[in-house]
Amino acid sequence: MKHEEYGEMWKGYWDKKAPRSPAYSIKELCLNLNVDPRIMNGKLNRSDAPKPVFYGHTKGKERPFFNHNEFIAWWKKVMEEKE
């Protein structure tokens, strides 16, 4: 029946066993890494920079949010190249 198929379609969406990874804004990442936001924005222009997970809208502005684990791994790679 159609209503049974519809419920199965959303089963994975409502599954609470698969938690989402945390997403952080650029401001939060800069505070965690002790980096100036201007330097961070400059580094985000690189071709290997991580892409935002989603864009949040606050106070009429669109702000990117990044996956924390991917961003930290990328930042370590950038700092190794710097040395």
Backbone as XML, in Angstrom:
<?xml version="1.0"?>
<chain id="A" units="angstrom">
  <residue number="1" name="MET">
    <atom name="N" x="0.839" y="-1.171" z="0.000"/>
    <atom name="CA" x="0.000" y="0.000" z="0.000"/>
    <atom name="C" x="0.889" y="1.241" z="0.000"/>
  </residue>
  <residue number="2" name="LYS">
    <atom name="N" x="0.339" y="2.295" z="-0.513"/>
    <atom name="CA" x="1.122" y="3.500" z="-0.703"/>
    <atom name="C" x="1.616" y="4.089" z="0.620"/>
  </residue>
  <residue number="3" name="HIS">
    <atom name="N" x="0.792" y="4.104" z="1.653"/>
    <atom name="CA" x="1.210" y="4.701" z="2.914"/>
    <atom name="C" x="2.313" y="3.889" z="3.590"/>
  </residue>
  <residue number="4" name="GLU">
    <atom name="N" x="2.360" y="2.590" z="3.354"/>
    <atom name="CA" x="3.443" y="1.778" z="3.915"/>
    <atom name="C" x="4.771" y="2.073" z="3.208"/>
  </residue>
  <residue number="5" name="GLU">
    <atom name="N" x="4.738" y="2.284" z="1.911"/>
    <atom name="CA" x="5.946" y="2.629" z="1.166"/>
    <atom name="C" x="6.463" y="4.002" z="1.582"/>
  </residue>
  <residue number="6" name="TYR">
    <atom name="N" x="5.557" y="4.916" z="1.857"/>
    <atom name="CA" x="5.947" y="6.260" z="2.260"/>
    <atom name="C" x="6.684" y="6.234" z="3.600"/>
  </residue>
  <residue number="7" name="GLY">
    <atom name="N" x="6.222" y="5.415" z="4.522"/>
    <atom name="CA" x="6.886" y="5.284" z="5.816"/>
    <atom name="C" x="8.278" y="4.691" z="5.680"/>
  </residue>
  <residue number="8" name="GLU">
    <atom name="N" x="8.440" y="3.713" z="4.800"/>
    <atom name="CA" x="9.752" y="3.099" z="4.573"/>
    <atom name="C" x="10.728" y="4.103" z="3.957"/>
  </residue>
  <residue number="9" name="MET">
    <atom name="N" x="10.197" y="5.006" z="3.154"/>
    <atom name="CA" x="11.045" y="5.990" z="2.502"/>
    <atom name="C" x="11.729" y="6.890" z="3.540"/>
  </residue>
  <residue number="10" name="TRP">
    <atom name="N" x="11.048" y="7.226" z="4.618"/>
    <atom name="CA" x="11.575" y="8.126" z="5.643"/>
    <atom name="C" x="12.240" y="7.394" z="6.795"/>
  </residue>
  <residue number="11" name="LYS">
    <atom name="N" x="12.325" y="6.087" z="6.735"/>
    <atom name="CA" x="12.867" y="5.316" z="7.838"/>
    <atom name="C" x="14.312" y="5.706" z="8.161"/>
  </residue>
  <residue number="12" name="GLY">
    <atom name="N" x="15.165" y="5.860" z="7.176"/>
    <atom name="CA" x="16.551" y="6.236" z="7.400"/>
    <atom name="C" x="16.699" y="7.659" z="7.900"/>
  </residue>
  <residue number="13" name="TYR">
    <atom name="N" x="15.773" y="8.526" z="7.494"/>
    <atom name="CA" x="15.836" y="9.914" z="7.912"/>
    <atom name="C" x="15.585" y="10.059" z="9.412"/>
  </residue>
  <residue number="14" name="TRP">
    <atom name="N" x="14.679" y="9.291" z="9.931"/>
    <atom name="CA" x="14.318" y="9.399" z="11.346"/>
    <atom name="C" x="15.133" y="8.478" z="12.234"/>
  </residue>
  <residue number="15" name="ASP">
    <atom name="N" x="16.048" y="7.727" z="11.667"/>
    <atom name="CA" x="16.861" y="6.800" z="12.442"/>
    <atom name="C" x="17.824" y="7.591" z="13.332"/>
  </residue>
  <residue number="16" name="LYS">
    <atom name="N" x="17.700" y="7.438" z="14.624"/>
    <atom name="CA" x="18.521" y="8.202" z="15.565"/>
    <atom name="C" x="19.850" y="7.514" z="15.856"/>
  </residue>
  <residue number="17" name="LYS">
    <atom name="N" x="20.094" y="6.344" z="15.312"/>
    <atom name="CA" x="21.335" y="5.621" z="15.573"/>
    <atom name="C" x="22.513" y="6.190" z="14.789"/>
  </residue>
  <residue number="18" name="ALA">
    <atom name="N" x="22.248" y="6.952" z="13.750"/>
    <atom name="CA" x="23.308" y="7.516" z="12.914"/>
    <atom name="C" x="23.435" y="9.010" z="13.215"/>
  </residue>
  <residue number="19" name="PRO">
    <atom name="N" x="24.260" y="9.400" z="14.186"/>
    <atom name="CA" x="24.383" y="10.827" z="14.506"/>
    <atom name="C" x="25.135" y="11.583" z="13.415"/>
  </residue>
  <residue number="20" name="ARG">
    <atom name="N" x="24.814" y="12.829" z="13.300"/>
    <atom name="CA" x="25.496" y="13.677" z="12.331"/>
    <atom name="C" x="26.764" y="14.234" z="12.955"/>
  </residue>
  <residue number="21" name="SER">
    <atom name="N" x="27.755" y="14.486" z="12.136"/>
    <atom name="CA" x="28.982" y="15.082" z="12.647"/>
    <atom name="C" x="28.737" y="16.576" z="12.891"/>
  </residue>
  <residue number="22" name="PRO">
    <atom name="N" x="29.428" y="17.168" z="13.847"/>
    <atom name="CA" x="29.196" y="18.577" z="14.153"/>
    <atom name="C" x="29.677" y="19.491" z="13.033"/>
  </residue>
  <residue number="23" name="ALA">
    <atom name="N" x="28.974" y="20.582" z="12.845"/>
    <atom name="CA" x="29.345" y="21.574" z="11.846"/>
    <atom name="C" x="29.620" y="22.898" z="12.559"/>
  </residue>
  <residue number="24" name="TYR">
    <atom name="N" x="30.674" y="23.579" z="12.147"/>
    <atom name="CA" x="31.082" y="24.814" z="12.797"/>
    <atom name="C" x="31.205" y="25.938" z="11.779"/>
  </residue>
  <residue number="25" name="SER">
    <atom name="N" x="30.963" y="27.147" z="12.233"/>
    <atom name="CA" x="31.147" y="28.314" z="11.375"/>
    <atom name="C" x="32.631" y="28.684" z="11.344"/>
  </residue>
  <residue number="26" name="ILE">
    <atom name="N" x="32.979" y="29.590" z="10.460"/>
    <atom name="CA" x="34.368" y="30.025" z="10.354"/>
    <atom name="C" x="34.811" y="30.702" z="11.652"/>
  </residue>
  <residue number="27" name="LYS">
    <atom name="N" x="33.922" y="31.474" z="12.242"/>
    <atom name="CA" x="34.258" y="32.160" z="13.491"/>
    <atom name="C" x="34.585" y="31.160" z="14.597"/>
  </residue>
  <residue number="28" name="GLU">
    <atom name="N" x="33.790" y="30.112" z="14.730"/>
    <atom name="CA" x="34.042" y="29.094" z="15.751"/>
    <atom name="C" x="35.341" y="28.340" z="15.481"/>
  </residue>
  <residue number="29" name="LEU">
    <atom name="N" x="35.597" y="28.033" z="14.226"/>
    <atom name="CA" x="36.838" y="27.335" z="13.880"/>
    <atom name="C" x="38.059" y="28.204" z="14.161"/>
  </residue>
  <residue number="30" name="CYS">
    <atom name="N" x="37.968" y="29.498" z="13.882"/>
    <atom name="CA" x="39.084" y="30.401" z="14.154"/>
    <atom name="C" x="39.361" y="30.492" z="15.651"/>
  </residue>
  <residue number="31" name="LEU">
    <atom name="N" x="38.317" y="30.511" z="16.464"/>
    <atom name="CA" x="38.502" y="30.543" z="17.910"/>
    <atom name="C" x="39.156" y="29.254" z="18.410"/>
  </residue>
  <residue number="32" name="ASN">
    <atom name="N" x="38.739" y="28.119" z="17.861"/>
    <atom name="CA" x="39.314" y="26.836" z="18.278"/>
    <atom name="C" x="40.779" y="26.703" z="17.878"/>
  </residue>
  <residue number="33" name="LEU">
    <atom name="N" x="41.135" y="27.236" z="16.710"/>
    <atom name="CA" x="42.492" y="27.075" z="16.183"/>
    <atom name="C" x="43.403" y="28.269" z="16.479"/>
  </residue>
  <residue number="34" name="ASN">
    <atom name="N" x="42.875" y="29.312" z="17.119"/>
    <atom name="CA" x="43.634" y="30.532" z="17.421"/>
    <atom name="C" x="44.235" y="31.147" z="16.158"/>
  </residue>
  <residue number="35" name="VAL">
    <atom name="N" x="43.380" y="31.349" z="15.167"/>
    <atom name="CA" x="43.807" y="31.903" z="13.879"/>
    <atom name="C" x="42.971" y="33.137" z="13.588"/>
  </residue>
  <residue number="36" name="ASP">
    <atom name="N" x="43.585" y="34.139" z="12.967"/>
    <atom name="CA" x="42.868" y="35.336" z="12.567"/>
    <atom name="C" x="41.888" y="34.975" z="11.441"/>
  </residue>
  <residue number="37" name="PRO">
    <atom name="N" x="40.638" y="35.442" z="11.515"/>
    <atom name="CA" x="39.660" y="35.110" z="10.462"/>
    <atom name="C" x="40.088" y="35.546" z="9.063"/>
  </residue>
  <residue number="38" name="ARG">
    <atom name="N" x="40.863" y="36.620" z="8.951"/>
    <atom name="CA" x="41.324" y="37.048" z="7.627"/>
    <atom name="C" x="42.286" y="36.036" z="7.017"/>
  </residue>
  <residue number="39" name="ILE">
    <atom name="N" x="43.151" y="35.473" z="7.847"/>
    <atom name="CA" x="44.080" y="34.445" z="7.366"/>
    <atom name="C" x="43.297" y="33.208" z="6.944"/>
  </residue>
  <residue number="40" name="MET">
    <atom name="N" x="42.296" y="32.838" z="7.748"/>
    <atom name="CA" x="41.476" y="31.657" z="7.444"/>
    <atom name="C" x="40.739" y="31.837" z="6.123"/>
  </residue>
  <residue number="41" name="ASN">
    <atom name="N" x="40.161" y="33.009" z="5.903"/>
    <atom name="CA" x="39.446" y="33.255" z="4.649"/>
    <atom name="C" x="40.387" y="33.196" z="3.453"/>
  </residue>
  <residue number="42" name="GLY">
    <atom name="N" x="41.604" y="33.664" z="3.627"/>
    <atom name="CA" x="42.583" y="33.579" z="2.545"/>
    <atom name="C" x="42.927" y="32.139" z="2.211"/>
  </residue>
  <residue number="43" name="LYS">
    <atom name="N" x="43.089" y="31.304" z="3.227"/>
    <atom name="CA" x="43.412" y="29.889" z="3.016"/>
    <atom name="C" x="42.237" y="29.133" z="2.405"/>
  </residue>
  <residue number="44" name="LEU">
    <atom name="N" x="41.014" y="29.574" z="2.674"/>
    <atom name="CA" x="39.835" y="28.892" z="2.126"/>
    <atom name="C" x="39.685" y="29.101" z="0.623"/>
  </residue>
  <residue number="45" name="ASN">
    <atom name="N" x="40.465" y="29.997" z="0.037"/>
    <atom name="CA" x="40.429" y="30.191" z="-1.414"/>
    <atom name="C" x="41.242" y="29.146" z="-2.166"/>
  </residue>
  <residue number="46" name="ARG">
    <atom name="N" x="41.978" y="28.299" z="-1.431"/>
    <atom name="CA" x="42.772" y="27.249" z="-2.076"/>
    <atom name="C" x="41.866" y="26.215" z="-2.730"/>
  </residue>
  <residue number="47" name="SER">
    <atom name="N" x="42.401" y="25.524" z="-3.719"/>
    <atom name="CA" x="41.597" y="24.530" z="-4.450"/>
    <atom name="C" x="41.307" y="23.290" z="-3.611"/>
  </residue>
  <residue number="48" name="ASP">
    <atom name="N" x="42.162" y="22.969" z="-2.647"/>
    <atom name="CA" x="41.936" y="21.770" z="-1.833"/>
    <atom name="C" x="41.177" y="22.067" z="-0.538"/>
  </residue>
  <residue number="49" name="ALA">
    <atom name="N" x="40.658" y="23.272" z="-0.396"/>
    <atom name="CA" x="39.927" y="23.650" z="0.822"/>
    <atom name="C" x="38.618" y="22.858" z="0.927"/>
  </residue>
  <residue number="50" name="PRO">
    <atom name="N" x="38.203" y="22.532" z="2.147"/>
    <atom name="CA" x="36.949" y="21.790" z="2.306"/>
    <atom name="C" x="35.750" y="22.652" z="1.913"/>
  </residue>
  <residue number="51" name="LYS">
    <atom name="N" x="34.742" y="22.008" z="1.389"/>
    <atom name="CA" x="33.514" y="22.698" z="0.994"/>
    <atom name="C" x="32.552" y="22.738" z="2.179"/>
  </residue>
  <residue number="52" name="PRO">
    <atom name="N" x="31.744" y="23.771" z="2.283"/>
    <atom name="CA" x="30.785" y="23.847" z="3.383"/>
    <atom name="C" x="29.769" y="22.710" z="3.326"/>
  </residue>
  <residue number="53" name="VAL">
    <atom name="N" x="29.369" y="22.250" z="4.510"/>
    <atom name="CA" x="28.353" y="21.202" z="4.611"/>
    <atom name="C" x="26.990" y="21.798" z="4.287"/>
  </residue>
  <residue number="54" name="PHE">
    <atom name="N" x="26.726" y="22.978" z="4.813"/>
    <atom name="CA" x="25.490" y="23.701" z="4.516"/>
    <atom name="C" x="25.706" y="25.182" z="4.789"/>
  </residue>
  <residue number="55" name="TYR">
    <atom name="N" x="24.747" y="25.979" z="4.358"/>
    <atom name="CA" x="24.788" y="27.413" z="4.602"/>
    <atom name="C" x="23.654" y="27.766" z="5.551"/>
  </residue>
  <residue number="56" name="GLY">
    <atom name="N" x="24.004" y="28.415" z="6.656"/>
    <atom name="CA" x="22.998" y="28.855" z="7.611"/>
    <atom name="C" x="22.705" y="30.326" z="7.397"/>
  </residue>
  <residue number="57" name="HIS">
    <atom name="N" x="21.478" y="30.706" z="7.642"/>
    <atom name="CA" x="21.070" y="32.090" z="7.475"/>
    <atom name="C" x="20.830" y="32.699" z="8.846"/>
  </residue>
  <residue number="58" name="THR">
    <atom name="N" x="21.640" y="33.683" z="9.204"/>
    <atom name="CA" x="21.448" y="34.405" z="10.451"/>
    <atom name="C" x="21.592" y="35.889" z="10.188"/>
  </residue>
  <residue number="59" name="LYS">
    <atom name="N" x="20.677" y="36.644" z="10.718"/>
    <atom name="CA" x="20.679" y="38.101" z="10.586"/>
    <atom name="C" x="20.749" y="38.545" z="9.127"/>
  </residue>
  <residue number="60" name="GLY">
    <atom name="N" x="20.061" y="37.823" z="8.262"/>
    <atom name="CA" x="20.000" y="38.202" z="6.862"/>
    <atom name="C" x="21.244" y="37.881" z="6.053"/>
  </residue>
  <residue number="61" name="LYS">
    <atom name="N" x="22.202" y="37.167" z="6.642"/>
    <atom name="CA" x="23.428" y="36.818" z="5.931"/>
    <atom name="C" x="23.542" y="35.311" z="5.810"/>
  </residue>
  <residue number="62" name="GLU">
    <atom name="N" x="24.131" y="34.887" z="4.717"/>
    <atom name="CA" x="24.351" y="33.470" z="4.490"/>
    <atom name="C" x="25.754" y="33.118" z="4.965"/>
  </residue>
  <residue number="63" name="ARG">
    <atom name="N" x="25.859" y="32.175" z="5.919"/>
    <atom name="CA" x="27.149" y="31.822" z="6.498"/>
    <atom name="C" x="27.423" y="30.335" z="6.296"/>
  </residue>
  <residue number="64" name="PRO">
    <atom name="N" x="28.639" y="30.015" z="5.827"/>
    <atom name="CA" x="28.975" y="28.600" z="5.610"/>
    <atom name="C" x="29.314" y="27.888" z="6.924"/>
  </residue>
  <residue number="65" name="PHE">
    <atom name="N" x="28.932" y="26.635" z="7.002"/>
    <atom name="CA" x="29.289" y="25.779" z="8.127"/>
    <atom name="C" x="30.039" y="24.575" z="7.584"/>
  </residue>
  <residue number="66" name="PHE">
    <atom name="N" x="31.130" y="24.216" z="8.266"/>
    <atom name="CA" x="32.016" y="23.164" z="7.796"/>
    <atom name="C" x="31.995" y="21.966" z="8.729"/>
  </residue>
  <residue number="67" name="ASN">
    <atom name="N" x="32.273" y="20.790" z="8.175"/>
    <atom name="CA" x="32.434" y="19.578" z="8.971"/>
    <atom name="C" x="33.711" y="19.735" z="9.789"/>
  </residue>
  <residue number="68" name="HIS">
    <atom name="N" x="33.601" y="19.574" z="11.089"/>
    <atom name="CA" x="34.727" y="19.850" z="11.989"/>
    <atom name="C" x="35.915" y="18.926" z="11.727"/>
  </residue>
  <residue number="69" name="ASN">
    <atom name="N" x="35.675" y="17.633" z="11.614"/>
    <atom name="CA" x="36.772" y="16.672" z="11.438"/>
    <atom name="C" x="37.511" y="16.880" z="10.126"/>
  </residue>
  <residue number="70" name="GLU">
    <atom name="N" x="36.783" y="17.091" z="9.036"/>
    <atom name="CA" x="37.420" y="17.324" z="7.742"/>
    <atom name="C" x="38.222" y="18.624" z="7.755"/>
  </residue>
  <residue number="71" name="PHE">
    <atom name="N" x="37.669" y="19.645" z="8.397"/>
    <atom name="CA" x="38.336" y="20.939" z="8.420"/>
    <atom name="C" x="39.638" y="20.874" z="9.214"/>
  </residue>
  <residue number="72" name="ILE">
    <atom name="N" x="39.628" y="20.208" z="10.357"/>
    <atom name="CA" x="40.828" y="20.099" z="11.179"/>
    <atom name="C" x="41.913" y="19.314" z="10.433"/>
  </residue>
  <residue number="73" name="ALA">
    <atom name="N" x="41.523" y="18.233" z="9.754"/>
    <atom name="CA" x="42.502" y="17.454" z="8.983"/>
    <atom name="C" x="43.109" y="18.311" z="7.870"/>
  </residue>
  <residue number="74" name="TRP">
    <atom name="N" x="42.293" y="19.102" z="7.192"/>
    <atom name="CA" x="42.790" y="19.977" z="6.132"/>
    <atom name="C" x="43.704" y="21.053" z="6.714"/>
  </residue>
  <residue number="75" name="TRP">
    <atom name="N" x="43.340" y="21.617" z="7.856"/>
    <atom name="CA" x="44.149" y="22.677" z="8.448"/>
    <atom name="C" x="45.527" y="22.158" z="8.872"/>
  </residue>
  <residue number="76" name="LYS">
    <atom name="N" x="45.586" y="20.932" z="9.398"/>
    <atom name="CA" x="46.878" y="20.335" z="9.756"/>
    <atom name="C" x="47.754" y="20.190" z="8.522"/>
  </residue>
  <residue number="77" name="LYS">
    <atom name="N" x="47.151" y="19.805" z="7.412"/>
    <atom name="CA" x="47.892" y="19.664" z="6.157"/>
    <atom name="C" x="48.424" y="21.016" z="5.690"/>
  </residue>
  <residue number="78" name="VAL">
    <atom name="N" x="47.615" y="22.063" z="5.830"/>
    <atom name="CA" x="48.049" y="23.411" z="5.437"/>
    <atom name="C" x="49.199" y="23.879" z="6.308"/>
  </residue>
  <residue number="79" name="MET">
    <atom name="N" x="49.142" y="23.617" z="7.603"/>
    <atom name="CA" x="50.205" y="24.042" z="8.522"/>
    <atom name="C" x="51.508" y="23.269" z="8.274"/>
  </residue>
  <residue number="80" name="GLU">
    <atom name="N" x="51.404" y="21.996" z="7.860"/>
    <atom name="CA" x="52.615" y="21.218" z="7.532"/>
    <atom name="C" x="53.297" y="21.766" z="6.302"/>
  </residue>
  <residue number="81" name="GLU">
    <atom name="N" x="52.513" y="22.224" z="5.310"/>
    <atom name="CA" x="53.082" y="22.800" z="4.095"/>
    <atom name="C" x="53.777" y="24.130" z="4.385"/>
  </residue>
  <residue number="82" name="LYS">
    <atom name="N" x="53.263" y="24.834" z="5.374"/>
    <atom name="CA" x="53.815" y="26.138" z="5.726"/>
    <atom name="C" x="55.240" y="26.014" z="6.274"/>
  </residue>
  <residue number="83" name="GLU">
    <atom name="N" x="55.505" y="24.953" z="6.993"/>
    <atom name="CA" x="56.812" y="24.770" z="7.625"/>
    <atom name="C" x="57.862" y="24.316" z="6.671"/>
  </residue>
</chain>
